[in-house]
Amino acid sequence: MQKILLTLCFIITGLMANAQKGMDPRLSIYIGIASPKATEVFGQFYKSKGIQPRITAEYNFLNLGYTNKMFVKVAAIAGLEPQNFRNLTTALTNVTMTQKPLGARIYPFAFKEGFNPDDQKEVFKNAGFTNLFIIAGTWAISGLYVEGGVSPGVNMKEEGYADVTRSPQFFGWGISFVDFEDEDNKVKFKFNIGTRKYTWTNASNTTSQIKSFCMDFGIGIRL
């Protein structure tokens, strides 16, 4: 264990040495949709009522460099994600809640200058399927992210029952596709696609989960 911790310290120290070479901070606002699905214990009693809206804010505040061109980009995220489920027993009442996720989103392979296929002129000379596949794959990898955090004080409401408050933990991953404009541009357009899972412990010491497939459209403003 000590060797593992020591190795991690060396890696983090090396990345921090390049932190000052990173990208400018950018605030991104997304409006999107999610398709929540109740699983495990919660799913035994409730069924999703379909697609729900959501909003997410993201602020990248830290860049830890592998090289002068590639970084681990770390962003803070916050949002609102309403969720609505139907009671399977009565089929008459709904349980509603609004997730308030607070956490971090990490892009392990972010490009300092953003992804621009025009820089790969040799690839575009004979743009066959293979070359286009390489471009698409590189674009996706540069936008790959993982995220996690907590959704504090979620109030679950259902007619005829006492309100229940939980603070689910969440974890997710996805891909953020960003336009090909220069990273110095004031505004960049984004499209995210991914999944997110909320998990909490019930009073009976059982575990409940809600899994969501998500899509977001947004803009990132350079600060």
Residue pairs with C-beta under 8 A, 6 or more apart in sequence:
12 64
15 64
15 65
15 66
15 72
16 64
17 65
18 64
18 65
18 66
18 67
18 68
18 71
19 62
19 63
19 64
19 65
21 63
21 65
21 68
21 112
22 62
22 63
22 64
22 65
22 71
22 73
22 112
23 60
23 63
23 71
23 73
23 110
23 112
23 183
24 183
24 184
24 222
24 223
25 59
25 60
25 61
25 222
25 223
26 59
26 60
26 188
26 220
26 221
26 222
26 223
27 57
27 58
27 59
27 220
27 221
27 223
28 57
28 58
28 59
28 60
28 75
28 190
28 218
28 219
28 220
28 221
29 55
29 56
29 57
29 58
29 218
29 219
29 221
30 55
30 56
30 57
30 58
30 79
30 190
30 192
30 216
30 217
30 218
31 53
31 54
31 55
31 216
31 217
31 218
32 53
32 54
32 55
32 56
32 192
32 214
32 215
32 216
32 217
32 218
33 51
33 52
33 53
33 54
33 214
33 215
34 51
34 52
34 53
34 54
34 81
34 83
34 196
34 212
34 213
34 214
34 215
35 48
35 50
35 51
35 52
35 212
35 213
35 214
36 48
36 52
36 83
36 85
36 210
36 211
36 212
37 43
37 48
37 210
37 211
37 212
38 46
38 47
38 48
38 85
38 208
38 209
38 210
39 209
39 210
39 211
40 206
40 207
40 208
40 209
41 202
41 206
41 207
41 208
42 85
42 208
42 209
42 210
43 208
43 209
44 88
45 87
45 88
45 89
46 85
46 86
46 87
46 88
46 95
47 85
47 86
47 88
48 83
48 84
48 85
48 86
49 84
49 85
49 86
49 94
52 81
52 82
52 83
52 84
53 82
54 79
54 80
54 81
54 82
54 214
54 216
55 79
55 80
55 81
56 77
56 78
56 79
56 101
56 216
56 218
57 77
57 78
57 79
58 75
58 76
58 77
58 105
58 218
58 220
59 75
59 76
59 77
60 73
60 74
60 75
61 74
61 75
61 76
62 73
62 74
63 71
63 72
63 73
63 74
63 110
63 112
64 71
64 72
64 74
65 71
65 72
65 112
66 72
68 112
69 111
69 112
69 113
70 109
70 110
70 111
70 112
71 107
71 110
71 111
71 112
72 106
72 107
72 108
72 110
73 106
73 107
73 110
74 104
74 105
74 106
74 107
75 104
75 105
75 106
75 107
76 103
76 104
76 105
77 101
77 102
77 103
77 104
77 105
77 147
77 149
78 100
78 101
78 102
79 99
79 100
79 101
80 98
80 99
80 100
81 98
81 99
81 100
81 101
81 212
82 96
82 97
82 98
82 99
83 96
83 97
83 98
83 99
83 210
84 94
84 95
84 96
85 94
85 95
85 96
86 93
86 94
87 93
87 94
87 95
87 158
93 158
93 159
93 160
94 158
94 159
95 156
95 157
95 158
96 156
96 157
96 158
97 154
97 155
97 156
97 157
98 154
98 155
99 151
99 154
99 168
99 170
99 198
100 151
100 152
100 153
100 154
101 149
101 150
101 151
101 170
101 196
102 149
102 150
102 151
102 152
103 147
103 148
103 149
103 150
103 170
104 147
104 148
104 149
105 145
105 146
105 147
106 145
106 146
106 147
107 142
107 143
107 144
107 145
107 176
108 144
108 145
108 146
109 141
109 142
109 144
110 142
110 143
111 142
111 183
112 183
113 182
113 183
114 178
114 180
114 181
114 182
114 183
114 188
115 138
115 139
115 142
115 143
115 178
115 180
116 180
116 182
117 123
117 124
117 135
117 139
117 180
118 124
118 180
120 135
123 131
123 134
123 135
124 131
139 177
140 175
140 177
143 175
143 176
143 177
143 178
144 173
144 174
144 175
145 173
145 174
145 175
145 176
145 194
146 171
146 172
146 173
147 170
147 171
147 172
147 173
147 174
147 196
148 169
148 170
148 171
148 172
149 169
149 170
150 167
150 168
150 169
150 170
151 167
151 168
151 169
151 170
151 198
152 167
153 165
153 167
154 165
154 166
154 167
154 168
154 200
155 163
155 164
155 165
156 163
156 164
156 165
156 166
157 163
166 200
166 201
166 202
167 200
168 198
168 199
168 200
168 210
169 198
169 199
169 200
170 196
170 197
170 198
170 199
171 196
171 197
171 199
172 194
172 195
172 196
172 197
172 214
173 194
173 195
174 192
174 193
174 194
174 195
174 214
175 192
175 193
175 194
176 190
176 191
176 192
177 190
177 191
177 192
177 193
178 188
178 189
178 190
178 220
179 188
179 189
179 190
181 188
184 222
185 222
186 221
186 222
187 219
187 220
187 221
187 222
188 219
188 220
188 222
189 217
189 218
189 219
189 220
190 216
190 217
190 218
190 219
190 220
191 215
191 216
191 217
191 218
192 214
192 215
192 216
192 217
192 218
193 214
193 215
193 216
194 213
194 214
195 211
195 212
195 213
195 214
196 211
196 212
196 214
197 209
197 210
197 211
197 212
198 209
198 210
198 211
198 212
199 207
199 208
199 209
200 207
200 208
201 207
201 208
202 208
